Amino acid sequence: MTDNNLYTLFESRFPADLTQIAFEGPEVPTVSFGDLQDKSAQMANLLTSLGAVAGDRVAVQTGKSVEAVILYLACLRAGLVYLPLNTAYKAAEIEYFLGDATPAIVVCDPASITEIEAIAKKCGVRQVLSLDETGRGSLTEKADQQDSSLETVARTGDDLAAILYTSGTTGRSKGAMLTHDNLASNARTLHQHWGFTEGDVLLHALPIFHVHGLFVALHCAFLNGSKVILLRKFDPAVIIANLPKSTVFMGVPTFYVRLLAEAAFTKDVCRNMRLFTAGSAPLLEETFNAFRERTGHVILERYGMTEAGMITSNPYDGERKAGTVGFPLDNEVRIADEEGNVLADGEIGILEIKGPNVFKGYWQMPEKTASEFRPDGFFITGDMTRKGEDGYYRIVGRSKDLIISGGYNVYPKEIESFIDEMPGVEESAVVGRPHPDFGEAVVAFVVTDGSVSNLKEEDVIAFIKEKLANFKVPKQVYIVEDLPRNTMGKVQKNQLRDRAVADQD
């Protein structure tokens, strides 16, 4: 069969001279494209030697490292399905993911291996390996003993390449199934649309467990045969030190807010830069304008989601408008009402999309998948959108009750379900309010049932910290007598949100 393995596409774009640098950075080893080939082959051979076969899932919760990127490539080469997990996830969350995805192998940080092994055993996982942020662990130790030659496993375009879990409005996370063709089509589109050219160097400070850092940034670099300066985390001083050696930087709005707070962040520092992009959360017009005034560069804002990668983008050549997400990329888009009736330009409705980048569906959720697609194949994004007279698209809100904090999606229902389990709690409601650094902060309103005396804000926060990733933990908790409701009994979250904002002001 024709090989549509995504790795095969990447390898075809590697430079002819494989000694050229693929990765370097202040805290990571320098790795060539030839090293990528050899080391990904060794890891792929290890995974298959442990019994993993094409189509099996490999769940990964590790710190950011070159070796973690190589593990992703190894999974592609072996025909395995890569399942990255946020490093902030706690045991209760991990147990759900492993139980739902039933991976053959789990790779985790050595510091959490005892806990993960216990969960893995309960979920029927065959093997647990370790990998820390320095690239050390049983994964690399065992891989180093493997043969460095491998014929990449042929895949059809419809075969799964990855599953990424996205929080669910009902509290249950959904595994978005992404195929080799989904990822390849989006990578090709972005590579072309954003003008990647020979000599580009990507400065990478994003996490690699979600679409933005893993698929958007790294895929563009792989398709371009570009060097990546890989930073383990975002640090303004380190970014500023490396910008003169780079040409492309991709970030979330928080990154740009923090860079602008640094006096050392100047126009001269950005002299070699070709492109700054922003995504994962709305970019404030204030930040957009301040960045242009400081650096002379105009941030390119785009819009995407786990289920489809990038959907729209401001133009590379042409006017980039603050508060907009530009024009559709390699997909059809339309704006419709809740019943699916297409609306006229200028009206606000729900964005629906169709194209080669749109995911295959939700893992083991056929009914949920069917409910999210129209009969003619359009996927309902849930994002309230307006197409302006200028043709630019604007995301104006969300029909789904979503909070975006620091670039991460947070669904209130998930947090509410854990708060409601707490002794002494009758019910809860979670909302987002504006935050100068994170974009939005999580705020909870809690009604007690009287069984626990003197329940305090800190008690609720401490309880949730043990259950959920830190970015989901409320920044503030209100203990209230009741929740405001409409005549149908539905909680009026807009009133709660208004109260949280008023208190903040």
N, C-alpha and C positions, 0 to 999 in steps of 0.2 A: 504494500500500500504506500501511498505518498506520505512522507514523513512531515507532519505538521507540528512536531514537538517544538515548543517555544525555545528551548535551548538550542536546537539546530539553527533557528533563525538568528539567535544571538551570535553563535559561533561563526556564522557566515559573515558577520559584520566585524569580527575581531580584526585588528590590524594584521597585515601580512607578517610583520616583524613581531612575533609573540613575546619578545623580550621587553616590549614596551610596557610601561607601568599601568596596571589596572586600578590598583588601590594604594594609597599612602595616607599618612596622617601622623599627628604628633603622638598618638597613643596606639597606633596600629602598625603591623608589619607592612613593609613594602612588598606588594604582590604583583607579578606580571600576568599578562593574559595567558602565557604558557602555564604558569602556576595554577591559574583558574581551571584550565583544562585538566591538568594532572590531579589536582587536589579534589576537584568535583568528581572525577572518575573514581578516586580512592574511596570517597565517602559513599558514592552510589554503590560501589562494590561491597562496602561494609553493610549497608542497609539491606541489600538483597541477600547477603550471606546470613543475615539474622532472620531470614524468612519472609521479608516484605516482598510482595509481588505487585506488578503494575495495577494501579487502581487503589491500592491500600493507602490509608492516610498516615501521615507523619505529623504529629503535633509538636510544636516548638514554642517553648517559653524560656527564652534566654536573653541575656544582655546583648547590646549591639556590638558586633565585631565583624571583621572580614570573614572569619570562619563561619559565622552564622549566615552570611550571604552565600558562601560556597555551599553550605548545607542546602539552601534553597535551590541552587543550580543542580546539586546532586539529586535532589528529589525529582526535578524535571527530567534529568537524564535517565533516571531509573523508571520513569513512568509513574512515579508515586504522586500522591496528592498532598501538597504542602498546606499545613494548617497552622498559621502563626497566631500566637496568643499574647495579648498585652502583658507585659512584665509586671503590671500592677495588680493583676487578677489574684484573688485570694482562693483558699482551698475550696470553698463552697462553689465558686464559679468554675474552677478547674474541673471539679467532679462532674458538673453538668456537661461541660464540653467533651470530656473524655467519654462519658457515658453515652452522649448523643452521637458523636462522630466515630466511636469505636476504632481509634487508630491502632495500627500494628506496633508502632514505635513512638515513644515520647522522648524528647530531648529537653532537659531543663538545667537550670543553674545548679552547680554542686551544693550550694547552700540549702537548697530546698529539696534535694533528692530523696531524703527519707520520707518526707511528707508526700511527695509526688508518687513515690513507689507504692505507698500504701493505697493511695487513690487509684493508681494504675492497676494494681492487683484486683481491686474491687470491680474495676471496669473491664477486666479481661485483656489488658494491654500485654503484649508479649515481652517487650523489652523497654527498659528505661536507660537512657544514656545522659551523660552530663556535658555541659559546655558553659564556661564562664565568659565574661566580657573581654578577657584577655586572650580567648581562643584556646584555653586549656580545658581538659576534661577527658572523660573516657571516650567520647566521640572521636576526638582528634587523635588520641593515643592509639585507639584501635584502627582508625582509618589509615594512619601512617604505615601500618603493616600490610595494607592492601596493594594490589596491582594498580598502577596508574594508567593502564590502558582500558578502554571501555568503548563499546559501540552503543551510542545513545539509543534508547528504546524508542522505536517508531510509535507515534501517536497520531490519531486522527484529530482534526480540528475540534471535534465535539467532545473529545475526552477531557475529563477534569484535570486542571493543573493545580487548582487551589480551592480551599474553602475558607472563607473569612466570616467569622461570626459578627453579627450586628445586633445590638440590643433590640428587643421586641417591645412593641407597645403593650402587649399583654403580659410582659414580665419575662417571657421565655425568649432567650436569644435564638436568632435564626442564622443558619449557616448558608451564606450565599455561595452557590456553586459557580466557579469561574472556569471556563474552558481555555484550552491553548489558543483557540481562535479569538475568544473574547479579549485576552490579554495582548495577543499579537496585533490585532486590529487597532486597539487603542494606542499601543506603543508606536506603531507606524504613523498613525495620525498625529500624535504629539511631536514626534521627532521631526516630521515635515512642517507642521504648523508653527512650531516654535523656532524654526530655523537653525537646527543643530548643524554644525559644520566641523570640518577637520580642525583639530587644535582646541576644541572646547574642553574645559575642565570644570567638572561639577563639584561644588562645595556642598557636602551632604551633612546636615545636622539633624535630620528628622529621625524619628524611630523607624524601625523596619518591620514592625508587626502590623502595619495597615497599608491601605492602598497608596497613600501619598508618598511615603518614604520608600516603600518596596517596589511598587509597580510603576508609579509615575516617574519618580526621580531615577531609580536605578535602571529601569527598562530603557529610558532615553539614552542613558550613558552606554549601556550594552549595545544598543543598536548603532550608536555612533562610534564605538570602539574608543570611548573617551576615558581619560584618567578621572578617578574619583578621589577627592580628598575627604576621607571618612572621619567624622568626628563622633565620638561616643555619645555626646550630649550637646545641647545648645549652651554655649557660654559666649556672651558678647565679646569678651576680650579675645578669645580664640578665633571667633569669626572674623573680627577686624584684622587680626594678624594674617589670616589666610585669604582674605578677599583679593589682595593684589595678585595672588597666584591663580585666581579662578576667573571663570567667565560666566558661569551660571549658578544661581542660588535659588532654591525653592524653600518656602517657609510658610508657617501659619501666621496670622496677624500678630499674635503675641511676640513672635520673633522680631518683627519690625518695630513694634512699640518699644521693646527693650533695647534694640540697636539705637533708636533715636534718642534714648535716654543717656547714651554714651557720648561724651564730648569728643572722644577719639574717632567717632564714626563720621568721616568727612567725605567730601567729593573726591579728594585725592585717593583715599582708600579704595574707592570704587572705580578707579580709572580704567582698569582692564575688564570690568564687568560688561557683559552683553545683555543679560536677562535676569530679572528678579521676578519670580512668580509668587502668588499668594493663593491659598485655598484652605479647605477643611473647616473654615468658619468665615463669616462676613468680615470684610475689611472696612473699617470706618473711613469715611471720606476725609476726616481730619488726619488720619495716619497717612492716607494716600497722598494728600497735598503736602504734608510736612516732609515726607520722604522725597518727593520730587524737588521741593525747595532746597533740601539739605544736600542731595546727591546729584541732581540733574537727571536721575533715572525715573521712569514711570513704571510702577509695579504693574505687572500683567496679572489681573485677577481672573480666575476661572472657576468653574463649578462642576462638581462631580459627586459620586456616591459609591459606596462599596459595591452595589449591584451593577454598576456600569462603568466604573473608572471615570474618565473625564467626559463630560457631556457638552459643555459649552466653554468658550474661551474668548476673552478679548483678543483683538488682532495683534499679531507680532508686528506686521507692517500696517500702520493705520492708527487711528485714535483709540486710546485706552481710556474708558470713561469710569470715573469713580462711581461706586454704587451699582455698577452693572457687572454681569458675567459674560458679556459679549454675545457671540453668535454660536449656533449649533456647530458641532464638529462633525464627525463621521456617523451621524445618526439623524433620523427623522424626529422632529419634536412637534408637539401641539399643546395648546392650553385648553383645558376642558373643565366643565363643572363636575360635581360629584357623581352625576349619572353618566358621564362620558360624552356629553354634548360639547362639541367644539365651539369655543367662544371666539368672538371677533378680536382683532388686534386692539390692544389698549385695555381690554378687560382683564381682571384678575381671576385666575383659576388655577387648577392643579396641572403641573407640567407632566406630560406623558411622553414617553420616548420609545423608539424602536430602532434597532440597528445591530451590527455585528459585535458591538461591545457589550450589549445587554446580557446579563447573566442567564444561566440555564434554569435557575429556580432555587428554592430553598431546600436544603438537605433534609430528606425524609419528612417533608411537609407539603405533600401534593395539594391539599386543600388550600393552604395558605398561599402557595404559589399561584394556583388558579385564581384566587381572589384578588391578586395583585396585578393581573394582566387582563386587558380587554380582549374580547373575542377576536379582534383583528391583530392581536399580538403586541399592542402597545403596553408598556409597563407604566404603572401609576406611581410616580415618584413620591407623591405626598407633599411636594414643595409648592407653595403658592407663588405664582409667577405672573409677570406682566411683560408683554412685548411692547416696547415704546414705539413712538412714531419714527424714531431714528433706527429701528430694527434691532436695537440692543435689548437683551433680555435682562430682567431684574428679578431677583428672588426677594419677595416682599414678606414672606412669612412661611409658616409651616402648618399644614393641616394636621399633621401628626404632632403629638405633644412632646416635642423634642427639645432638649437643652444641649447647646454646644459649648463645652467648657474647655478652654485651652486647645481647641481643635478636635476634641474627642466627643463623640455622640453619647449623650446620657438620656435614657428614657425614664421619666418619672415613675412609671408603673413598676419597674424593676426595683427601685429604691423603696417605694411604698410597700411592696410585698414583703420586704425584709423588716421594715419598721413595724408593720402590722403584726409580725410574729413576736415582737418584743413584749415581755410580760408588763402589764399595766397600760398597754396601748389599745385603744378601741379602734381608731382609724387614723389615717394620715393623708396628706396631700403634699406633693412636691412640685415646686415651680422653679423657674430660672429668673434671675434678675441681672441687670447689667453689671459687669465687673471691669475695671479699667485695664486689668492685665489679662485675664482669662477670657474676656468677651462676655461670658455669662457665668454666674455662680449658682450652685444648687442651694435652695432654701426649702426647709420642710416645716409644715404645720402639723402638729400632733395633738390629737384628742385622747385624753386618758380615760380608762374605764373605772378608776377608783380603787382597783385592787392593789396598786402599789402607791404608797404615800410619797408625796413630794418628788415626783419624777422631774428631773431637770434636763436642760438642754445638753449638758455635757454627758449625761447618761445615754441619751439617744445617739450622740455622735460616737461615743466609745463603742456602743453596741454595733453600729454600722461599720466602723473601722475594722472590726474583726471579720466582717462578712464580705465587704465589697472593696474594689480598688479605690485608692485615695481620691481619684478625680470624681468619683461618684458620691463621696461623703459630703453631706450638707455643710456649708460654711456657717450656716446659722439655723437654729431650730426654735420655732415658736410653740410653746405649750398653750393651747387654746381650749375654750369650753366646747366649741362646735365649729363646723365648717360651713361657710355660706353656700346655700343651694338654691337652684331655681325651682319653679313650680313642678318640674318633672323629677326633682330630687337629685339632679346632677350638680356636682360640686362646681362652684363658680371660681375657677382658677384665676380668671382675670382679676377678680377682687383681691385674691391672695397676692397675686403678683403686684398689684397696685400698692398694697400695704407694704410689701417688702421693699419696693422701690422708694416709697415715701419715707420709710424708716431710715433707709440708706441716705437719702438726701438730707 
